[in-house]
Amino acid sequence: MVDASSLNRPAPQTIDLLLSRRSGSAKAMTGPGPNPEELRVILQAGARVPDHKKLFPWRFIVFEGEGRKRMGQMLGDILCAEGDVSDERVAMERERFRRAPVVIGVVSRARENIPIPMWEQELSAGAVCQNVLLAAHALGYVANWITEWYAYDPRVKEKLGLKPDERIAGFIYIGKPGEPLEERVRPDLDSLVTYF
């Protein structure tokens, strides 16, 4: 439980964190990953996002250990059922979730027919993904927010037990960088900002 006196206190070092955060390639990640206490902190940070009416329109699926292998097996099986897929592609999918020590699936469960717009609920799930990235970075890990085909495939959704109104906001791979990170091109801020 967070002490109320610690809320919204100045934290200048947070600006350094925000300005230095960089996604690390999931393909280049190594271990170790977050330990159970660190993982809990990352998930807690993920859950501290704006959330109109406290709906919690998101949830987590954690893939670690053998769960990563089972997920890869499932992806490979789904592709094999299609028929015309190369052995190399199937092998790649079977290893996909083993690229990083931990993968967090963020599930958006935005609901229609309530007073809070769907868009706000979906944005809340996106904020969860960003907080997870930042928390991982703060703890000395790299993270990569990925969707790709398996985030949108109805067979994956069914096998993961998602309800009809749930969608994958992203899979966040977390580990140690297997190679030095390099800065990437950032936008020209002046071209994106106007003042009213």
Secondary structure, DSSP 8 states (H G I E B T S, - for coil): ---GGGTT---THHHHHHHH-----GGGEES----HHHHHHHHHHHT-S--GGG---EEEEEEETHHHHHHHHHHHHHHHHHS---HHHHHHHHHGGGSSSEEEEEEE---SSSSS-HHHHHHHHHHHHHHHHHHHHHTT-EEEEE-TGGGT-HHHHHHTT--TT-EEEEEEEEEEESS---------HHHH----
